[in-house]
Amino acid sequence: MKLKPGIGSAREALNSTHSFFETTRSVLREDGPCAAYGPELVGPVAILIF
């Protein structure tokens, strides 16, 4: 993703992305294999993003 000049910062973008991955890993860890089944669960979405 390209940042537009004068809007946001690379640090904010990286922190936001890191937070997203950290939260996703936490949810997958808590839900275990059950999170992998169903279109509205976090597993399939995480696979598409990662």
Contacts in CASP RR format, 6 or more apart in sequence:
PFRMAT RR
TARGET T0000
AUTHOR 0000-0000-0000
METHOD contacts of the structure
MODEL  1
MKLKPGIGSAREALNSTHSFFETTRSVLREDGPCAAYGPELVGPVAILIF
1 13 0 8 1.000
3 9 0 8 1.000
3 10 0 8 1.000
3 13 0 8 1.000
21 50 0 8 1.000
24 42 0 8 1.000
24 46 0 8 1.000
24 49 0 8 1.000
27 35 0 8 1.000
27 42 0 8 1.000
28 35 0 8 1.000
28 42 0 8 1.000
28 43 0 8 1.000
28 46 0 8 1.000
31 41 0 8 1.000
31 42 0 8 1.000
34 41 0 8 1.000
35 41 0 8 1.000
35 42 0 8 1.000
35 43 0 8 1.000
36 43 0 8 1.000
36 44 0 8 1.000
38 44 0 8 1.000
END
